[in-house]
Amino acid sequence: MDRDILEEHDTVDFDDALKSVDNFISHIDEIIQKKDLLYRIDIQKAQELVTTLSSTKIPNNYFSYKDFLREKLSQKFELEANDMVLFLDDGIYIKFFKQIENKNTAERRACGIEHDVLEEYKNEYFPNEIYKEEIFELLPCIVEDILNFRKIDPLSFKKIFVHALVNMVEIIVLNKMKTDDIVLIRGMSFYLLREVFDDVMLYIADDILFNFANADKKAGEFLSLFSVHEIIDKKGKRHKPNPILDENNHAWNMTTIRSTMIQHKKAKQAIYEKKEALANIKKKLEIYKLDQVKLTQEIEEKKKIEKELDKSLEKVQKSLEKIQNATTDKVKFIDGGVEKIFDRKPLIAKILKKEDDIFTEKNTIKRVIENLETRVANKQKDIDIWSRKYQEGKELLKNIEKTGHPTDKVYDNIKKALAKTLAKR
């Protein structure tokens, strides 16, 4: 990320940010959209808070401002271990995981709902398998917010990943099917998740391996806990033997994975560089958008001042007209809330001076607003430029990834082995 972009942001004091969060939480019932299992806060309602928190130095015990806000929301709504707070582009979602008793039938994994019934619902609400696209749009957020290897170890991953993935699919099902039948929601979610489960786990494995190849220390620590032997981590937690086994029952360890990843990275350097460049472009876009929000908010404040000045000017001009039309040398005029007698001519001069002062202030405010609007327009140009670069980069990356390499087969073997190991409960 460019240093000059970072320097554009003033750091918000944590105590001030905490007050903003507490104020937001205290008024949350006024803005939140509630369903039985899913609450949603529109991003427009939370944008000011997100802008504040993203500019705040959060205590080190939180991975990011999202975890800090997640903790506050969890306390507010008394969330349990399997409930979830998810930050998406269009809003903040609070998903409740309701435990239900599975029926002891052949269709137990679908909550006792028959395959044909589920298939009929799938075709009705998810034609052309659009659920797959929607799942993989949500998955990066789940990986970043919930299943992030930087926050959890393999033991924790195994405890939470199924609930996290089911919650993810239930958000999609709830938004599409508009039903309160929890058995149907859960059964449908299981049904859809099973159809993409292998690909979902491959995505998660690929994310870990990609970051490991780029020398991410946390990715290395996460992978190091998979072994044919029992391991005790830095916190003293015991990890039972849990090797990464491929389809030939070959165990992959840190050394063999690293060796393969070095070769694969060299072969795929163009892809890695493009992904890193895209990540940086996305960060720039986020910063430009946050800047634009701040500037827009500032414009609104200045326009409020401008309106107040217009009211004051109108009041002054009415008083001036009344006094100028007076036929006596002495006139009554309210000054400081008290009606007094003034000489007409000096009073006219005084009011004209006040009128000039207001005009001067109005012109100053107008120039400030024009300057801010120019900056907003310039930010929009930056957003348009970098959005175009981001889309072009994504297309270029897509084309590059179509080209194969001999190391791809070995890498895919490791990825499948890691995905299978991650999925073991």
Residue pairs with C-beta under 8 A, 6 or more apart in sequence:
1 280
1 283
1 284
1 287
2 284
5 284
5 287
8 287
8 291
9 55
9 287
9 290
9 291
10 55
11 55
11 56
11 57
12 52
12 53
12 55
12 56
13 56
14 56
14 57
14 58
14 59
16 52
17 52
17 53
17 56
20 48
20 49
20 52
20 53
21 49
21 53
21 68
21 69
21 72
24 46
24 49
25 72
25 73
25 76
28 41
28 76
31 41
31 42
31 45
31 46
32 39
32 40
32 41
33 39
33 40
33 41
33 42
35 174
35 180
36 96
36 180
36 182
37 95
37 96
37 97
37 98
37 170
37 174
37 182
37 185
38 93
38 94
38 95
38 96
38 170
38 171
38 174
38 175
39 77
39 93
39 94
39 95
39 96
40 91
40 92
40 93
40 94
41 91
41 92
41 94
42 90
42 91
43 50
43 88
43 89
43 90
43 91
43 92
46 91
46 92
47 293
48 293
48 297
49 69
50 65
51 290
51 293
51 294
53 65
53 68
53 69
54 65
54 290
55 290
56 65
58 64
58 65
58 67
58 68
59 68
62 68
62 71
63 148
63 150
63 151
66 87
66 145
67 151
69 85
69 92
70 85
70 145
73 79
73 85
73 92
73 94
74 83
74 85
77 83
77 94
79 85
79 94
79 96
80 97
81 160
82 97
82 99
82 160
82 163
82 167
83 94
83 95
83 96
83 97
83 167
84 93
84 94
84 95
84 97
84 146
84 163
84 164
84 167
85 92
85 93
85 94
85 95
85 145
86 92
86 93
86 94
86 95
86 138
86 141
86 142
86 145
86 146
86 167
86 168
86 171
87 93
87 141
87 145
88 138
88 141
93 171
95 167
95 170
95 171
97 163
97 166
97 167
98 182
98 186
100 111
100 182
100 183
100 186
102 108
102 109
102 111
102 112
103 111
103 112
105 112
107 113
107 114
107 115
109 190
109 194
110 118
110 187
110 188
110 190
110 191
111 183
111 184
111 186
111 187
111 190
112 183
112 187
113 183
113 184
113 187
113 188
113 191
118 187
118 188
118 191
121 177
121 184
121 188
122 131
122 188
122 191
122 192
125 173
125 176
125 177
126 176
126 192
131 169
131 172
131 176
131 192
131 196
132 195
132 196
134 172
135 168
135 169
135 172
135 192
135 193
135 196
135 200
136 196
136 199
136 200
136 203
138 168
138 171
138 172
139 168
139 200
139 203
142 164
142 165
142 168
143 203
143 204
143 207
146 160
146 164
147 157
147 160
147 161
147 164
147 204
149 157
149 207
149 208
149 211
149 218
149 219
149 222
150 216
150 218
150 219
152 160
153 222
153 225
153 233
153 237
153 239
154 222
154 225
154 226
154 239
154 242
154 422
155 225
155 237
155 239
157 422
158 422
158 424
158 425
161 204
161 422
162 425
165 193
165 197
165 200
166 186
166 189
166 190
166 193
169 189
169 192
169 193
170 185
170 186
170 189
172 192
173 185
173 188
173 189
173 192
174 185
177 184
177 185
177 188
179 185
193 200
197 423
198 419
201 419
201 420
201 422
201 423
202 415
202 416
202 419
204 419
204 422
205 415
205 416
205 418
205 419
205 422
206 415
208 219
208 222
208 223
208 418
209 219
209 257
209 261
209 411
209 414
209 415
209 418
210 272
210 275
211 218
211 219
212 219
212 220
212 223
212 257
212 258
212 261
213 261
213 262
213 264
213 265
213 272
214 265
214 272
214 276
220 254
223 244
223 254
223 257
223 418
224 231
224 254
225 231
225 233
225 239
225 242
226 242
226 243
226 244
226 418
226 421
227 239
227 241
227 242
227 243
227 253
228 241
228 243
228 251
228 253
229 241
230 238
230 239
230 240
230 241
231 238
231 239
232 238
232 239
233 239
242 421
242 424
243 251
243 252
243 253
243 421
244 251
244 252
244 253
244 257
244 414
244 417
244 418
244 421
245 251
245 252
245 417
245 420
245 421
246 252
246 413
246 414
246 416
246 417
247 413
247 416
247 417
250 417
252 414
252 417
252 418
257 414
260 407
260 410
260 411
260 414
261 411
261 414
263 407
263 410
264 405
264 407
264 408
264 410
264 411
265 272
267 405
267 406
267 407
267 408
268 405
268 407
270 400
271 397
271 400
271 401
274 393
274 396
274 397
274 400
275 397
277 393
278 390
278 393
278 394
278 397
281 386
281 389
281 390
281 393
282 390
284 386
285 383
285 386
285 387
285 390
288 379
288 382
288 383
288 386
289 383
291 379
292 376
292 379
292 380
292 383
295 372
295 375
295 376
295 379
296 376
298 372
299 369
299 372
299 373
299 376
302 365
302 368
302 369
302 372
303 369
305 365
306 362
306 365
306 366
306 369
309 358
309 361
309 362
309 365
310 362
312 358
313 355
313 358
313 359
313 362
316 351
316 354
316 355
316 358
317 355
319 333
319 351
320 348
320 351
320 352
320 355
323 331
323 333
323 344
323 347
323 348
323 351
324 348
326 344
328 344
329 343
329 344
329 345
330 341
330 342
330 343
330 344
331 341
331 342
331 344
331 347
332 339
332 340
332 341
332 342
333 339
333 340
333 342
333 347
334 340
335 342
